[in-house]
């Protein structure tokens, strides 16, 4: 079973530990009743660097041909399978499959509580980890992922790269990164992590950009129903 090693977090990452998942859930949707929850999933929130100044986070672009969440920017991750020993193991296995990540170079630090995804009824547990020995990653499963990259935390914190997006009655935080728009679950987790760690800089939360328009101007190639 994959273990957690919070004591091994480098000094600069320690403020990122202890995120209140209820606050993150508020950025997403209301809780899904437990009776309607379906399958468990996990994602890997993998950070590298020696300080916030050079820190980066690993993200993927889901192939536009995927049946669900196609074209979205996401953390590597997926559903729990029968052979998975834990949700930490799920996150590491999926990251290995999607990005070619060598799990021996990763130190799992903390597993967040389960977050509800209303669209699927699934729960997703983010696993915060430190990439203590960064190596090469790539779209190792092209049917699922067609781009794998790291984004500097300083770029994500830049107010010029942050915005609120909305669709119908929903609105939530989003980021601009490498020509993509990061929104939904991934942006909610990143926003919650950065606020908790004290990495956020004041940005415009009042103007809400139309999600469809924002995606149409991006490289996501993402269709919204």
C-alpha positions as CSV (number, residue, x, y, z in Angstrom):
1,X,0.0,0.0,0.0
2,X,1.3,3.4,-1.0
3,X,2.1,5.5,2.1
4,X,2.0,9.2,2.8
5,X,5.0,11.1,4.0
6,X,4.0,14.6,5.1
7,X,7.1,15.0,7.2
8,X,9.2,14.8,4.0
9,X,7.5,17.9,2.4
10,X,10.2,20.5,1.6
11,X,9.8,23.7,3.7
12,X,8.2,25.7,0.9
13,X,5.5,23.1,0.5
14,X,4.5,22.7,4.1
15,X,2.0,25.6,4.0
16,X,0.1,23.6,1.3
17,X,-0.7,20.8,3.7
18,X,-4.0,20.7,5.5
19,X,-6.4,22.0,2.9
20,X,-10.0,22.1,4.0
21,X,-11.8,20.1,1.3
22,X,-15.2,21.5,2.4
23,X,-13.9,24.9,1.2
24,X,-12.8,23.5,-2.1
25,X,-16.1,21.7,-2.5
26,X,-17.8,25.1,-2.3
27,X,-15.9,26.2,-5.3
28,X,-17.2,23.3,-7.3
29,X,-20.8,22.2,-6.4
30,X,-22.8,21.3,-3.4
31,X,-22.2,17.8,-1.9
32,X,-23.8,14.8,-3.7
33,X,-25.9,12.7,-1.3
34,X,-23.9,9.7,-0.3
35,X,-26.6,7.3,-1.6
36,X,-26.1,8.7,-5.1
37,X,-22.3,8.4,-5.1
38,X,-20.9,5.9,-7.5
39,X,-17.2,5.1,-8.1
40,X,-14.1,6.4,-6.3
41,X,-11.4,8.2,-8.3
42,X,-8.2,9.9,-7.4
43,X,-5.9,12.5,-9.1
44,X,-2.2,13.4,-8.5
45,X,-1.5,17.0,-7.7
46,X,2.2,16.8,-8.3
47,X,4.5,19.7,-7.5
48,X,8.2,20.2,-8.1
49,X,10.8,22.9,-7.4
50,X,12.9,24.2,-4.6
51,X,10.6,27.1,-3.7
52,X,7.4,28.8,-4.8
53,X,9.5,31.0,-7.1
54,X,10.5,28.0,-9.2
55,X,7.6,25.6,-8.3
56,X,5.6,24.0,-11.0
57,X,2.6,21.7,-11.2
58,X,2.0,18.8,-13.6
59,X,-1.1,19.0,-15.8
60,X,-2.5,17.1,-18.8
61,X,-4.8,17.9,-21.7
62,X,-7.4,15.2,-22.2
63,X,-7.7,14.1,-25.8
64,X,-10.7,15.7,-27.6
65,X,-11.7,12.2,-28.8
66,X,-12.4,11.1,-25.2
67,X,-16.1,10.4,-24.4
68,X,-16.0,12.3,-21.1
69,X,-14.3,15.5,-20.1
70,X,-12.7,15.7,-23.6
71,X,-10.5,18.6,-24.2
72,X,-10.2,19.5,-20.5
73,X,-7.1,20.4,-18.7
74,X,-6.8,17.9,-15.8
75,X,-4.5,16.4,-13.2
76,X,-3.4,12.8,-14.1
77,X,-5.8,10.4,-12.5
78,X,-8.8,8.1,-12.9
79,X,-11.1,5.5,-11.3
80,X,-10.1,3.0,-8.7
81,X,-9.6,-0.5,-10.0
82,X,-9.8,-3.9,-8.3
83,X,-6.0,-4.2,-7.9
84,X,-5.4,-0.8,-6.4
85,X,-4.3,-0.9,-2.8
86,X,-5.4,2.7,-2.0
87,X,-6.4,5.9,-3.6
88,X,-2.8,7.0,-3.4
89,X,-2.0,4.0,-5.5
90,X,-4.7,5.0,-7.9
91,X,-3.3,8.4,-8.4
92,X,0.3,7.1,-8.9
93,X,-0.8,4.3,-11.3
94,X,-2.9,6.6,-13.4
95,X,-0.1,9.2,-13.6
96,X,2.3,6.5,-14.7
97,X,-0.1,5.3,-17.4
98,X,-1.0,8.7,-18.7
99,X,2.3,10.6,-18.5
100,X,5.1,7.9,-18.1
101,X,5.8,9.2,-14.7
102,X,8.3,7.1,-12.6
103,X,6.5,6.7,-9.3
104,X,9.8,6.1,-7.5
105,X,10.6,9.8,-8.1
106,X,7.4,10.9,-6.3
107,X,6.9,11.5,-2.5
108,X,3.1,11.3,-1.7
109,X,2.5,13.9,1.0
110,X,-1.2,14.1,1.7
111,X,-4.6,12.7,0.6
112,X,-7.4,15.2,0.6
113,X,-11.0,14.2,1.5
114,X,-13.3,13.1,-1.2
115,X,-14.7,15.8,-3.5
116,X,-18.1,15.3,-5.2
117,X,-18.5,15.6,-9.0
118,X,-22.2,16.2,-9.7
119,X,-22.0,15.4,-13.4
120,X,-20.9,11.8,-12.8
121,X,-21.8,11.1,-9.2
122,X,-18.2,10.0,-8.6
123,X,-16.0,11.1,-5.8
124,X,-12.4,12.3,-6.5
125,X,-9.6,12.4,-3.9
126,X,-6.7,14.7,-4.8
127,X,-3.3,13.3,-3.7
128,X,-0.8,16.1,-3.1
129,X,2.8,14.9,-3.8
130,X,6.3,16.2,-4.3
131,X,8.3,15.3,-7.3
132,X,11.6,15.0,-5.6
133,X,13.5,13.8,-8.6
134,X,11.8,15.2,-11.7
135,X,12.1,13.3,-15.0
136,X,10.7,13.2,-18.4
137,X,6.9,12.9,-18.9
138,X,5.0,12.7,-22.1
139,X,1.5,11.7,-23.5
140,X,2.0,8.0,-22.7
141,X,-1.6,7.1,-23.4
142,X,-2.5,9.2,-26.5
143,X,-6.1,8.0,-26.5
144,X,-6.6,9.6,-23.1
145,X,-4.0,12.5,-23.1
146,X,-2.5,14.4,-26.0
147,X,-0.4,16.9,-24.0
148,X,1.5,16.7,-20.7
149,X,3.3,19.7,-19.2
150,X,4.2,21.6,-16.1
151,X,3.0,25.1,-15.3
152,X,4.9,27.5,-13.0
153,X,3.0,28.3,-9.9
154,X,4.0,32.0,-10.3
155,X,2.2,32.0,-13.7
156,X,-0.9,30.6,-12.1
157,X,-0.8,33.2,-9.3
158,X,-0.4,36.1,-11.8
159,X,-3.7,38.0,-11.8
160,X,-3.5,38.3,-15.6
161,X,-3.9,34.5,-15.8
162,X,-6.8,34.2,-13.4
163,X,-10.5,34.8,-14.1
164,X,-14.0,33.7,-13.2
165,X,-15.9,31.8,-15.8
166,X,-19.7,31.1,-15.9
167,X,-22.2,29.0,-17.7
168,X,-25.9,29.4,-17.0
169,X,-26.2,29.7,-13.2
170,X,-22.8,28.2,-12.5
171,X,-19.6,30.1,-12.0
172,X,-16.1,29.2,-10.8
173,X,-12.4,30.1,-10.9
174,X,-10.3,29.5,-13.9
175,X,-6.7,30.0,-15.1
176,X,-5.0,30.7,-18.4
177,X,-2.0,28.5,-19.1
178,X,-0.1,27.8,-22.4
179,X,-3.1,28.9,-24.4
180,X,-5.5,26.6,-22.5
181,X,-8.2,27.4,-20.1
182,X,-8.1,25.5,-16.8
183,X,-11.6,25.4,-15.2
184,X,-14.0,23.2,-13.3
185,X,-12.6,20.6,-10.9
186,X,-8.9,21.2,-11.7
187,X,-9.2,24.9,-11.3
188,X,-11.2,24.5,-8.1
189,X,-8.5,22.3,-6.6
190,X,-5.7,24.6,-7.8
191,X,-7.5,27.7,-6.5
192,X,-8.1,26.1,-3.1
193,X,-4.5,24.9,-2.8
194,X,-3.0,28.3,-3.7
195,X,-5.3,30.2,-1.3
196,X,-4.6,27.8,1.5
197,X,-0.8,27.9,1.0
198,X,-0.8,31.7,0.8
199,X,0.3,31.8,-2.8
200,X,-2.6,33.6,-4.3
201,X,-2.4,37.3,-5.3
202,X,-5.5,39.5,-5.4
203,X,-7.3,39.1,-8.7
204,X,-10.6,40.1,-10.3
205,X,-13.3,37.8,-9.0
206,X,-16.2,40.2,-10.0
207,X,-16.1,40.0,-13.8
208,X,-17.5,36.6,-15.0
209,X,-16.3,35.5,-18.4
210,X,-18.6,33.3,-20.6
211,X,-17.2,29.8,-20.4
212,X,-18.1,28.9,-24.0
213,X,-16.5,32.1,-25.4
214,X,-13.4,31.5,-23.2
215,X,-13.0,27.9,-24.5
216,X,-13.6,28.9,-28.1
217,X,-10.7,31.3,-27.8
218,X,-8.5,28.6,-26.2
219,X,-6.5,25.6,-27.4
220,X,-8.7,23.2,-25.4
221,X,-10.8,22.0,-28.4
222,X,-13.5,21.4,-25.8
223,X,-17.2,21.3,-26.5
224,X,-19.7,22.3,-23.8
225,X,-23.2,20.7,-24.0
